[in-house]
Amino acid sequence: MAGFSRILSCSLVLFLFLSLSEARDHLVGDKMDAWKIPTAESDSLNHWAQKSRFLIGDTLVWKYNGSKDSVLEVTKRDYVTCNTSTPIQTYNDGNTKVKLEHSGPYYFISGAEGHCEKGQKLIVVVISDKHGQLFKAVSPASAPSPVEFDGPAVAPTSSAAGLVNSSFLLALWVLAVFLVM
């Protein structure tokens, strides 16, 4: 019986460790019809994005009517000015999936005429791999405000992040040893 308990404990620790590094799909706005002109400032998709953590490898998923709207990935300048003429990428299939492949901000606007100017746009800030695991495992706090974000993710200048990350891994190891005993 002790052997089974030990195997179960090790399996649980392994499962928890692997689940911390798994990429996730994020339904934009957490609902099927979120890609639309917001009815109020509090309905803005940027409020949703501020409450979420986005990591490299995660995927954004939009569900919308592709015959009436589109999702444009744009530069910061085009986001601010609602310029739809030179997008980085255009999506209009109604079931858009965008894999987040680098840290830093991603800018999206509606391709439907006048929608961006009425607030149908989104900034998603992706945190780096190095710090993403720590945030995912330890902190449910909200992401940095995308409106205030002005550039790519910057690594900390002190060794404090490495110390915290090392401490977290040590705590996981101690927990695993304790569970096995």
N, CA and C atoms as an extended XYZ file, in Angstrom:
543
Properties=species:S:1:pos:R:3:atomname:S:1:resname:S:1:resid:I:1 pbc="F F F"
N         0.821       -1.200        0.000 N   MET     1
C         0.000        0.000        0.000 CA  MET     1
C         0.866        1.266        0.000 C   MET     1
N         1.994        1.203        0.709 N   ALA     2
C         2.878        2.371        0.753 CA  ALA     2
C         3.449        2.660       -0.623 C   ALA     2
N         3.725        1.603       -1.417 N   GLY     3
C         4.236        1.791       -2.768 CA  GLY     3
C         3.236        2.499       -3.663 C   GLY     3
N         1.961        2.127       -3.549 N   PHE     4
C         0.913        2.778       -4.331 CA  PHE     4
C         0.782        4.243       -3.946 C   PHE     4
N         0.855        4.526       -2.651 N   SER     5
C         0.766        5.906       -2.161 CA  SER     5
C         1.927        6.737       -2.707 C   SER     5
N         3.113        6.126       -2.732 N   ARG     6
C         4.297        6.824       -3.239 CA  ARG     6
C         4.137        7.121       -4.733 C   ARG     6
N         3.662        6.142       -5.513 N   ILE     7
C         3.446        6.338       -6.950 CA  ILE     7
C         2.401        7.415       -7.190 C   ILE     7
N         1.318        7.382       -6.404 N   LEU     8
C         0.257        8.384       -6.542 CA  LEU     8
C         0.791        9.776       -6.237 C   LEU     8
N         1.598        9.895       -5.179 N   SER     9
C         2.169       11.193       -4.808 CA  SER     9
C         3.094       11.730       -5.893 C   SER     9
N         3.954       10.862       -6.418 N   CYS    10
C         4.867       11.284       -7.484 CA  CYS    10
C         4.103       11.673       -8.738 C   CYS    10
N         3.058       10.935       -9.056 N   SER    11
C         2.232       11.248      -10.227 CA  SER    11
C         1.564       12.599      -10.069 C   SER    11
N         1.081       12.895       -8.867 N   LEU    12
C         0.432       14.186       -8.610 CA  LEU    12
C         1.412       15.331       -8.789 C   LEU    12
N         2.619       15.181       -8.240 N   VAL    13
C         3.633       16.229       -8.376 CA  VAL    13
C         3.999       16.416       -9.845 C   VAL    13
N         4.179       15.334      -10.580 N   LEU    14
C         4.507       15.421      -12.003 CA  LEU    14
C         3.384       16.104      -12.781 C   LEU    14
N         2.138       15.747      -12.488 N   PHE    15
C         0.986       16.365      -13.148 CA  PHE    15
C         0.945       17.867      -12.881 C   PHE    15
N         1.146       18.262      -11.631 N   LEU    16
C         1.136       19.691      -11.297 CA  LEU    16
C         2.247       20.429      -12.028 C   LEU    16
N         3.436       19.838      -12.081 N   PHE    17
C         4.550       20.473      -12.762 CA  PHE    17
C         4.269       20.628      -14.251 C   PHE    17
N         3.761       19.577      -14.893 N   LEU    18
C         3.479       19.652      -16.328 CA  LEU    18
C         2.342       20.609      -16.635 C   LEU    18
N         1.344       20.706      -15.764 N   SER    19
C         0.214       21.598      -16.033 CA  SER    19
C         0.630       23.056      -15.936 C   SER    19
N         1.713       23.349      -15.198 N   LEU    20
C         2.173       24.731      -15.092 CA  LEU    20
C         2.809       25.212      -16.396 C   LEU    20
N         3.297       24.294      -17.229 N   SER    21
C         4.001       24.702      -18.433 CA  SER    21
C         3.158       24.527      -19.696 C   SER    21
N         1.887       24.230      -19.557 N   GLU    22
C         1.026       23.957      -20.692 CA  GLU    22
C         0.479       25.246      -21.315 C   GLU    22
N         0.564       25.344      -22.642 N   ALA    23
C        -0.002       26.497      -23.351 CA  ALA    23
C        -1.523       26.430      -23.273 C   ALA    23
N        -2.163       27.589      -23.299 N   ARG    24
C        -3.614       27.640      -23.166 CA  ARG    24
C        -4.232       28.393      -24.334 C   ARG    24
N        -5.489       28.060      -24.615 N   ASP    25
C        -6.313       28.819      -25.549 CA  ASP    25
C        -7.120       29.819      -24.736 C   ASP    25
N        -7.156       31.081      -25.197 N   HIS    26
C        -7.922       32.124      -24.522 CA  HIS    26
C        -9.035       32.575      -25.462 C   HIS    26
N       -10.281       32.308      -25.121 N   LEU    27
C       -11.404       32.827      -25.883 CA  LEU    27
C       -11.482       34.319      -25.590 C   LEU    27
N       -11.295       35.142      -26.606 N   VAL    28
C       -11.237       36.591      -26.416 CA  VAL    28
C       -12.526       37.089      -25.766 C   VAL    28
N       -12.375       37.768      -24.652 N   GLY    29
C       -13.513       38.281      -23.903 CA  GLY    29
C       -14.227       37.226      -23.089 C   GLY    29
N       -13.734       35.997      -23.113 N   ASP    30
C       -14.332       34.855      -22.409 CA  ASP    30
C       -15.752       34.534      -22.849 C   ASP    30
N       -16.123       34.972      -24.060 N   LYS    31
C       -17.445       34.610      -24.580 CA  LYS    31
C       -17.429       34.638      -26.104 C   LYS    31
N       -18.414       33.959      -26.687 N   MET    32
C       -18.458       33.770      -28.140 CA  MET    32
C       -18.612       35.069      -28.928 C   MET    32
N       -19.369       36.005      -28.457 N   ASP    33
C       -19.679       37.215      -29.234 CA  ASP    33
C       -18.979       38.462      -28.694 C   ASP    33
N       -17.787       38.308      -28.139 N   ALA    34
C       -17.102       39.440      -27.515 CA  ALA    34
C       -16.485       40.407      -28.525 C   ALA    34
N       -16.212       39.957      -29.763 N   TRP    35
C       -15.579       40.827      -30.764 CA  TRP    35
C       -16.643       41.697      -31.393 C   TRP    35
N       -16.937       42.832      -30.711 N   LYS    36
C       -17.954       43.776      -31.150 CA  LYS    36
C       -17.650       45.138      -30.547 C   LYS    36
N       -18.388       46.140      -30.985 N   ILE    37
C       -18.223       47.480      -30.427 CA  ILE    37
C       -18.691       47.437      -28.977 C   ILE    37
N       -17.843       47.867      -28.031 N   PRO    38
C       -18.259       47.833      -26.623 CA  PRO    38
C       -19.377       48.834      -26.351 C   PRO    38
N       -20.315       48.441      -25.507 N   THR    39
C       -21.430       49.323      -25.166 CA  THR    39
C       -21.049       50.316      -24.075 C   THR    39
N       -19.984       50.014      -23.331 N   ALA    40
C       -19.488       50.916      -22.285 CA  ALA    40
C       -17.982       50.700      -22.150 C   ALA    40
N       -17.290       51.627      -21.537 N   GLU    41
C       -15.849       51.507      -21.339 CA  GLU    41
C       -15.516       50.244      -20.557 C   GLU    41
N       -16.346       49.899      -19.592 N   SER    42
C       -16.102       48.698      -18.783 CA  SER    42
C       -16.281       47.415      -19.601 C   SER    42
N       -16.919       47.511      -20.772 N   ASP    43
C       -17.144       46.378      -21.664 CA  ASP    43
C       -15.974       46.188      -22.642 C   ASP    43
N       -14.961       47.043      -22.550 N   SER    44
C       -13.815       46.998      -23.453 CA  SER    44
C       -13.037       45.691      -23.282 C   SER    44
N       -12.570       45.134      -24.385 N   LEU    45
C       -11.779       43.913      -24.321 CA  LEU    45
C       -10.442       44.132      -23.613 C   LEU    45
N        -9.972       45.365      -23.568 N   ASN    46
C        -8.730       45.629      -22.853 CA  ASN    46
C        -8.894       45.391      -21.351 C   ASN    46
N       -10.101       45.581      -20.812 N   HIS    47
C       -10.339       45.261      -19.405 CA  HIS    47
C       -10.201       43.756      -19.187 C   HIS    47
N       -10.725       42.973      -20.120 N   TRP    48
C       -10.572       41.523      -20.042 CA  TRP    48
C        -9.091       41.142      -20.109 C   TRP    48
N        -8.351       41.740      -21.038 N   ALA    49
C        -6.939       41.407      -21.231 CA  ALA    49
C        -6.105       41.752      -19.994 C   ALA    49
N        -6.450       42.818      -19.303 N   GLN    50
C        -5.705       43.220      -18.109 CA  GLN    50
C        -5.857       42.202      -16.982 C   GLN    50
N        -6.932       41.444      -16.992 N   LYS    51
C        -7.186       40.461      -15.930 CA  LYS    51
C        -6.607       39.092      -16.256 C   LYS    51
N        -5.991       38.947      -17.409 N   SER    52
C        -5.478       37.655      -17.851 CA  SER    52
C        -3.963       37.677      -17.945 C   SER    52
N        -3.371       36.494      -17.867 N   ARG    53
C        -1.931       36.322      -18.089 CA  ARG    53
C        -1.750       35.606      -19.411 C   ARG    53
N        -0.964       36.164      -20.294 N   PHE    54
C        -0.706       35.577      -21.600 CA  PHE    54
C         0.769       35.200      -21.675 C   PHE    54
N         1.017       33.956      -22.068 N   LEU    55
C         2.370       33.445      -22.143 CA  LEU    55
C         2.705       33.058      -23.576 C   LEU    55
N         3.991       33.033      -23.883 N   ILE    56
C         4.434       32.569      -25.191 CA  ILE    56
C         3.911       31.145      -25.389 C   ILE    56
N         3.314       30.915      -26.544 N   GLY    57
C         2.744       29.606      -26.843 CA  GLY    57
C         1.237       29.550      -26.657 C   GLY    57
N         0.663       30.496      -25.903 N   ASP    58
C        -0.789       30.566      -25.754 CA  ASP    58
C        -1.410       30.974      -27.089 C   ASP    58
N        -2.705       30.742      -27.224 N   THR    59
C        -3.431       31.093      -28.447 CA  THR    59
C        -4.644       31.936      -28.095 C   THR    59
N        -4.834       33.026      -28.844 N   LEU    60
C        -6.057       33.830      -28.728 CA  LEU    60
C        -7.065       33.268      -29.722 C   LEU    60
N        -8.327       33.160      -29.304 N   VAL    61
C        -9.378       32.629      -30.157 CA  VAL    61
C       -10.525       33.637      -30.205 C   VAL    61
N       -10.879       34.074      -31.420 N   TRP    62
C       -12.014       34.964      -31.637 CA  TRP    62
C       -13.137       34.178      -32.292 C   TRP    62
N       -14.366       34.388      -31.841 N   LYS    63
C       -15.559       33.831      -32.484 CA  LYS    63
C       -16.424       35.031      -32.879 C   LYS    63
N       -16.704       35.183      -34.180 N   TYR    64
C       -17.455       36.339      -34.675 CA  TYR    64
C       -18.012       36.005      -36.051 C   TYR    64
N       -18.839       36.890      -36.579 N   ASN    65
C       -19.417       36.707      -37.911 CA  ASN    65
C       -18.399       37.194      -38.944 C   ASN    65
N       -17.744       36.264      -39.617 N   GLY    66
C       -16.692       36.601      -40.579 CA  GLY    66
C       -17.176       37.325      -41.820 C   GLY    66
N       -18.476       37.287      -42.104 N   SER    67
C       -18.986       38.007      -43.274 CA  SER    67
C       -19.233       39.483      -42.961 C   SER    67
N       -19.227       39.855      -41.681 N   LYS    68
C       -19.483       41.246      -41.293 CA  LYS    68
C       -18.298       41.929      -40.620 C   LYS    68
N       -17.309       41.164      -40.204 N   ASP    69
C       -16.211       41.751      -39.444 CA  ASP    69
C       -14.929       40.971      -39.711 C   ASP    69
N       -13.831       41.469      -39.191 N   SER    70
C       -12.542       40.796      -39.287 CA  SER    70
C       -11.678       41.241      -38.113 C   SER    70
N       -10.577       40.542      -37.928 N   VAL    71
C        -9.594       40.881      -36.906 CA  VAL    71
C        -8.314       41.239      -37.644 C   VAL    71
N        -7.785       42.410      -37.349 N   LEU    72
C        -6.530       42.845      -37.963 CA  LEU    72
C        -5.461       42.942      -36.880 C   LEU    72
N        -4.337       42.289      -37.094 N   GLU    73
C        -3.186       42.503      -36.223 CA  GLU    73
C        -2.422       43.673      -36.826 C   GLU    73
N        -2.138       44.676      -35.997 N   VAL    74
C        -1.545       45.916      -36.497 CA  VAL    74
C        -0.391       46.368      -35.605 C   VAL    74
N         0.305       47.401      -36.049 N   THR    75
C         1.362       48.018      -35.253 CA  THR    75
C         0.720       48.907      -34.185 C   THR    75
N         1.537       49.342      -33.243 N   LYS    76
C         1.038       50.237      -32.192 CA  LYS    76
C         0.471       51.517      -32.808 C   LYS    76
N         1.190       52.072      -33.782 N   ARG    77
C         0.739       53.313      -34.427 CA  ARG    77
C        -0.627       53.115      -35.089 C   ARG    77
N        -0.787       52.009      -35.826 N   ASP    78
C        -2.068       51.745      -36.493 CA  ASP    78
C        -3.173       51.456      -35.479 C   ASP    78
N        -2.819       50.876      -34.343 N   TYR    79
C        -3.790       50.650      -33.271 CA  TYR    79
C        -4.316       51.997      -32.760 C   TYR    79
N        -3.397       52.889      -32.460 N   VAL    80
C        -3.771       54.197      -31.900 CA  VAL    80
C        -4.597       55.011      -32.898 C   VAL    80
N        -4.233       54.960      -34.183 N   THR    81
C        -4.916       55.772      -35.198 CA  THR    81
C        -6.057       55.035      -35.909 C   THR    81
N        -6.256       53.751      -35.541 N   CYS    82
C        -7.291       52.916      -36.185 CA  CYS    82
C        -7.088       52.812      -37.695 C   CYS    82
N        -5.845       52.698      -38.104 N   ASN    83
C        -5.513       52.562      -39.517 CA  ASN    83
C        -5.657       51.101      -39.943 C   ASN    83
N        -6.581       50.817      -40.828 N   THR    84
C        -6.822       49.446      -41.294 CA  THR    84
C        -6.138       49.138      -42.633 C   THR    84
N        -5.400       50.095      -43.187 N   SER    85
C        -4.877       49.933      -44.545 CA  SER    85
C        -3.618       49.079      -44.646 C   SER    85
N        -2.848       48.933      -43.577 N   THR    86
C        -1.597       48.174      -43.657 CA  THR    86
C        -1.449       47.195      -42.481 C   THR    86
N        -2.354       46.240      -42.349 N   PRO    87
C        -2.257       45.312      -41.210 CA  PRO    87
C        -1.066       44.358      -41.343 C   PRO    87
N        -0.586       43.882      -40.222 N   ILE    88
C         0.443       42.839      -40.198 CA  ILE    88
C        -0.188       41.532      -40.674 C   ILE    88
N        -1.400       41.253      -40.193 N   GLN    89
C        -2.169       40.074      -40.583 CA  GLN    89
C        -3.645       40.436      -40.626 C   GLN    89
N        -4.379       39.787      -41.513 N   THR    90
C        -5.828       39.958      -41.612 CA  THR    90
C        -6.486       38.599      -41.432 C   THR    90
N        -7.488       38.555      -40.562 N   TYR    91
C        -8.241       37.325      -40.314 CA  TYR    91
C        -9.726       37.636      -40.506 C   TYR    91
N       -10.430       36.806      -41.268 N   ASN    92
C       -11.852       37.068      -41.488 CA  ASN    92
C       -12.670       35.779      -41.594 C   ASN    92
N       -12.201       34.735      -40.931 N   ASP    93
C       -12.870       33.438      -41.028 CA  ASP    93
C       -13.958       33.220      -39.977 C   ASP    93
N       -14.087       34.122      -39.004 N   GLY    94
C       -15.099       33.987      -37.957 CA  GLY    94
C       -14.675       33.080      -36.819 C   GLY    94
N       -13.578       32.385      -36.995 N   ASN    95
C       -13.028       31.504      -35.959 CA  ASN    95
C       -11.509       31.672      -35.986 C   ASN    95
N       -11.072       32.855      -35.619 N   THR    96
C        -9.671       33.227      -35.729 CA  THR    96
C        -8.873       32.722      -34.539 C   THR    96
N        -7.703       32.154      -34.840 N   LYS    97
C        -6.781       31.693      -33.803 CA  LYS    97
C        -5.418       32.296      -34.092 C   LYS    97
N        -4.873       32.983      -33.091 N   VAL    98
C        -3.555       33.607      -33.225 CA  VAL    98
C        -2.666       33.079      -32.114 C   VAL    98
N        -1.581       32.416      -32.509 N   LYS    99
C        -0.629       31.907      -31.530 CA  LYS    99
C         0.307       33.035      -31.128 C   LYS    99
N         0.492       33.209      -29.831 N   LEU   100
C         1.358       34.248      -29.288 CA  LEU   100
C         2.782       33.690      -29.227 C   LEU   100
N         3.635       34.160      -30.138 N   GLU   101
C         4.950       33.542      -30.325 CA  GLU   101
C         6.114       34.319      -29.723 C   GLU   101
N         5.860       35.517      -29.205 N   HIS   102
C         6.940       36.292      -28.593 CA  HIS   102
C         6.381       37.123      -27.448 C   HIS   102
N         7.261       37.547      -26.550 N   SER   103
C         6.822       38.394      -25.448 CA  SER   103
C         6.634       39.822      -25.952 C   SER   103
N         5.871       40.588      -25.207 N   GLY   104
C         5.606       41.969      -25.567 CA  GLY   104
C         4.160       42.155      -26.000 C   GLY   104
N         3.844       43.336      -26.519 N   PRO   105
C         2.454       43.634      -26.867 CA  PRO   105
C         2.065       43.141      -28.264 C   PRO   105
N         0.813       42.756      -28.398 N   TYR   106
C         0.169       42.461      -29.679 CA  TYR   106
C        -1.007       43.421      -29.776 C   TYR   106
N        -1.204       44.003      -30.954 N   TYR   107
C        -2.269       44.983      -31.167 CA  TYR   107
C        -3.259       44.453      -32.196 C   TYR   107
N        -4.560       44.505      -31.873 N   PHE   108
C        -5.605       44.030      -32.770 CA  PHE   108
C        -6.713       45.073      -32.862 C   PHE   108
N        -7.235       45.265      -34.079 N   ILE   109
C        -8.373       46.163      -34.291 CA  ILE   109
C        -9.381       45.472      -35.208 C   ILE   109
N       -10.598       45.970      -35.182 N   SER   110
C       -11.622       45.462      -36.086 CA  SER   110
C       -11.362       45.987      -37.484 C   SER   110
N       -11.630       45.145      -38.483 N   GLY   111
C       -11.493       45.566      -39.874 CA  GLY   111
C       -12.762       46.179      -40.426 C   GLY   111
N       -13.871       46.119      -39.671 N   ALA   112
C       -15.133       46.704      -40.120 CA  ALA   112
C       -15.056       48.232      -40.005 C   ALA   112
N       -15.523       48.913      -41.022 N   GLU   113
C       -15.423       50.370      -41.071 CA  GLU   113
C       -16.059       51.039      -39.848 C   GLU   113
N       -15.262       51.881      -39.179 N   GLY   114
C       -15.741       52.660      -38.046 CA  GLY   114
C       -15.755       51.928      -36.711 C   GLY   114
N       -15.541       50.626      -36.698 N   HIS   115
C       -15.620       49.871      -35.438 CA  HIS   115
C       -14.448       50.176      -34.503 C   HIS   115
N       -13.246       50.280      -35.038 N   CYS   116
C       -12.089       50.579      -34.204 CA  CYS   116
C       -12.261       51.920      -33.500 C   CYS   116
N       -12.716       52.911      -34.248 N   GLU   117
C       -12.919       54.251      -33.677 CA  GLU   117
C       -13.941       54.233      -32.544 C   GLU   117
N       -14.820       53.237      -32.545 N   LYS   118
C       -15.841       53.108      -31.498 CA  LYS   118
C       -15.388       52.174      -30.384 C   LYS   118
N       -14.108       51.764      -30.412 N   GLY   119
C       -13.537       51.005      -29.299 CA  GLY   119
C       -13.369       49.514      -29.506 C   GLY   119
N       -13.626       49.006      -30.700 N   GLN   120
C       -13.466       47.569      -30.951 CA  GLN   120
C       -12.014       47.287      -31.298 C   GLN   120
N       -11.211       47.129      -30.251 N   LYS   121
C        -9.791       46.871      -30.412 CA  LYS   121
C        -9.266       46.227      -29.142 C   LYS   121
N        -8.063       45.679      -29.243 N   LEU   122
C        -7.515       44.896      -28.142 CA  LEU   122
C        -5.997       44.946      -28.144 C   LEU   122
N        -5.431       45.106      -26.953 N   ILE   123
C        -3.985       44.964      -26.756 CA  ILE   123
C        -3.791       43.790      -25.800 C   ILE   123
N        -2.913       42.878      -26.191 N   VAL   124
C        -2.563       41.743      -25.343 CA  VAL   124
C        -1.070       41.819      -25.076 C   VAL   124
N        -0.686       41.752      -23.814 N   VAL   125
C         0.721       41.792      -23.441 CA  VAL   125
C         1.137       40.391      -23.010 C   VAL   125
N         2.122       39.843      -23.719 N   VAL   126
C         2.622       38.498      -23.446 CA  VAL   126
C         3.867       38.606      -22.584 C   VAL   126
N         3.862       37.886      -21.454 N   ILE   127
C         5.044       37.907      -20.594 CA  ILE   127
C         6.012       36.841      -21.060 C   ILE   127
N         7.278       37.019      -20.706 N   SER   128
C         8.321       36.122      -21.205 CA  SER   128
C         8.219       34.736      -20.593 C   SER   128
N         8.807       33.746      -21.263 N   ASP   129
C         8.836       32.372      -20.753 CA  ASP   129
C         9.455       32.313      -19.370 C   ASP   129
N        10.569       32.993      -19.205 N   LYS   130
C        11.324       32.929      -17.955 CA  LYS   130
C        10.465       33.349      -16.769 C   LYS   130
N         9.716       34.419      -16.945 N   HIS   131
C         8.914       34.931      -15.844 CA  HIS   131
C         7.492       34.397      -15.878 C   HIS   131
N         7.082       33.869      -17.002 N   GLY   132
C         5.719       33.362      -17.134 CA  GLY   132
C         5.425       32.210      -16.206 C   GLY   132
N         6.347       31.271      -16.065 N   GLN   133
C         6.112       30.121      -15.192 CA  GLN   133
C         5.955       30.562      -13.745 C   GLN   133
N         6.749       31.515      -13.329 N   LEU   134
C         6.651       32.021      -11.968 CA  LEU   134
C         5.295       32.680      -11.750 C   LEU   134
N         4.866       33.550      -12.690 N   PHE   135
C         3.573       34.201      -12.565 CA  PHE   135
C         2.432       33.191      -12.589 C   PHE   135
N         2.513       32.230      -13.482 N   LYS   136
C         1.448       31.249      -13.647 CA  LYS   136
C         1.285       30.423      -12.380 C   LYS   136
N         2.404       30.086      -11.742 N   ALA   137
C         2.359       29.216      -10.579 CA  ALA   137
C         2.069       29.952       -9.285 C   ALA   137
N         2.501       31.204       -9.177 N   VAL   138
C         2.441       31.888       -7.899 CA  VAL   138
C         1.421       33.018       -7.844 C   VAL   138
N         1.270       33.798       -8.911 N   SER   139
C         0.525       35.051       -8.814 CA  SER   139
C        -0.680       35.120       -9.734 C   SER   139
N        -1.894       35.253       -9.162 N   PRO   140
C        -3.068       35.467       -9.994 CA  PRO   140
C        -3.329       36.951      -10.256 C   PRO   140
N        -2.388       37.809       -9.901 N   ALA   141
C        -2.580       39.251      -10.063 CA  ALA   141
C        -2.784       39.627      -11.524 C   ALA   141
N        -3.353       40.785      -11.754 N   SER   142
C        -3.665       41.197      -13.119 CA  SER   142
C        -2.413       41.571      -13.899 C   SER   142
N        -2.514       41.464      -15.211 N   ALA   143
C        -1.412       41.790      -16.114 CA  ALA   143
C        -1.183       43.287      -16.140 C   ALA   143
N        -0.020       43.735      -16.618 N   PRO   144
C         0.210       45.161      -16.750 CA  PRO   144
C        -0.817       45.786      -17.684 C   PRO   144
N        -1.143       47.027      -17.432 N   SER   145
C        -2.122       47.709      -18.259 CA  SER   145
C        -1.598       47.854      -19.670 C   SER   145
N        -2.299       47.274      -20.678 N   PRO   146
C        -1.780       47.352      -22.040 CA  PRO   146
C        -1.736       48.770      -22.575 C   PRO   146
N        -2.578       49.650      -22.080 N   VAL   147
C        -2.596       51.025      -22.568 CA  VAL   147
C        -1.315       51.740      -22.161 C   VAL   147
N        -0.775       51.374      -20.983 N   GLU   148
C         0.427       52.028      -20.497 CA  GLU   148
C         1.693       51.350      -20.993 C   GLU   148
N         1.577       50.145      -21.545 N   PHE   149
C         2.743       49.387      -21.985 CA  PHE   149
C         3.326       50.040      -23.222 C   PHE   149
N         4.651       50.248      -23.217 N   ASP   150
C         5.245       51.024      -24.288 CA  ASP   150
C         6.344       50.297      -25.037 C   ASP   150
N         6.531       49.019      -24.810 N   GLY   151
C         7.601       48.341      -25.516 CA  GLY   151
C         7.652       46.879      -25.176 C   GLY   151
N         8.669       46.191      -25.641 N   PRO   152
C         8.778       44.760      -25.371 CA  PRO   152
C         9.049       44.494      -23.897 C   PRO   152
N         8.763       43.287      -23.469 N   ALA   153
C         8.999       42.911      -22.083 CA  ALA   153
C        10.476       43.089      -21.763 C   ALA   153
N        10.752       43.630      -20.580 N   VAL   154
C        12.116       43.907      -20.174 CA  VAL   154
C        12.460       43.005      -19.003 C   VAL   154
N        13.591       42.348      -19.080 N   ALA   155
C        14.028       41.482      -17.987 CA  ALA   155
C        14.450       42.331      -16.797 C   ALA   155
N        14.255       41.829      -15.580 N   PRO   156
C        14.687       42.588      -14.407 CA  PRO   156
C        16.200       42.759      -14.409 C   PRO   156
N        16.662       43.843      -13.796 N   THR   157
C        18.091       44.121      -13.780 CA  THR   157
C        18.778       43.503      -12.574 C   THR   157
N        18.022       43.074      -11.566 N   SER   158
C        18.634       42.435      -10.409 CA  SER   158
C        18.444       40.935      -10.501 C   SER   158
N        19.048       40.219       -9.574 N   SER   159
C        18.901       38.769       -9.564 CA  SER   159
C        17.718       38.345       -8.708 C   SER   159
N        16.858       39.255       -8.330 N   ALA   160
C        15.722       38.938       -7.465 CA  ALA   160
C        14.776       37.942       -8.122 C   ALA   160
N        14.515       38.093       -9.410 N   ALA   161
C        13.607       37.166      -10.096 CA  ALA   161
C        14.190       35.772      -10.109 C   ALA   161
N        15.482       35.636      -10.340 N   GLY   162
C        16.114       34.323      -10.327 CA  GLY   162
C        16.066       33.693       -8.950 C   GLY   162
N        16.234       34.529       -7.903 N   LEU   163
C        16.166       34.038       -6.537 CA  LEU   163
C        14.774       33.521       -6.227 C   LEU   163
N        13.751       34.264       -6.613 N   VAL   164
C        12.377       33.836       -6.376 CA  VAL   164
C        12.092       32.559       -7.150 C   VAL   164
N        12.522       32.489       -8.410 N   ASN   165
C        12.303       31.303       -9.230 CA  ASN   165
C        13.014       30.101       -8.612 C   ASN   165
N        14.246       30.269       -8.157 N   SER   166
C        14.993       29.184       -7.519 CA  SER   166
C        14.308       28.746       -6.237 C   SER   166
N        13.816       29.691       -5.456 N   SER   167
C        13.115       29.369       -4.218 CA  SER   167
C        11.851       28.578       -4.502 C   SER   167
N        11.149       28.941       -5.551 N   PHE   168
C         9.928       28.230       -5.920 CA  PHE   168
C        10.244       26.786       -6.317 C   PHE   168
N        11.287       26.600       -7.128 N   LEU   169
C        11.681       25.254       -7.537 CA  LEU   169
C        12.140       24.432       -6.337 C   LEU   169
N        12.863       25.043       -5.407 N   LEU   170
C        13.290       24.354       -4.200 CA  LEU   170
C        12.084       23.920       -3.377 C   LEU   170
N        11.105       24.805       -3.237 N   ALA   171
C         9.885       24.472       -2.498 CA  ALA   171
C         9.152       23.311       -3.159 C   ALA   171
N         9.088       23.292       -4.494 N   LEU   172
C         8.459       22.174       -5.201 CA  LEU   172
C         9.207       20.880       -4.931 C   LEU   172
N        10.537       20.929       -4.940 N   TRP   173
C        11.334       19.750       -4.696 CA  TRP   173
C        11.109       19.226       -3.292 C   TRP   173
N        11.106       20.122       -2.304 N   VAL   174
C        10.865       19.732       -0.912 CA  VAL   174
C         9.489       19.097       -0.778 C   VAL   174
N         8.484       19.687       -1.424 N   LEU   175
C         7.137       19.125       -1.385 CA  LEU   175
C         7.110       17.734       -1.982 C   LEU   175
N         7.793       17.547       -3.087 N   ALA   176
C         7.836       16.235       -3.743 CA  ALA   176
C         8.478       15.205       -2.838 C   ALA   176
N         9.597       15.561       -2.190 N   VAL   177
C        10.278       14.640       -1.271 CA  VAL   177
C         9.380       14.318       -0.100 C   VAL   177
N         8.714       15.322        0.446 N   PHE   178
C         7.809       15.112        1.585 CA  PHE   178
C         6.667       14.169        1.217 C   PHE   178
N         6.117       14.340        0.024 N   LEU   179
C         5.006       13.490       -0.397 CA  LEU   179
C         5.451       12.048       -0.644 C   LEU   179
N         6.677       11.868       -1.088 N   VAL   180
C         7.180       10.542       -1.377 CA  VAL   180
C         7.460        9.763       -0.082 C   VAL   180
N         7.833       10.465        0.960 N   MET   181
C         8.173        9.798        2.235 CA  MET   181
C         6.996        9.221        2.929 C   MET   181
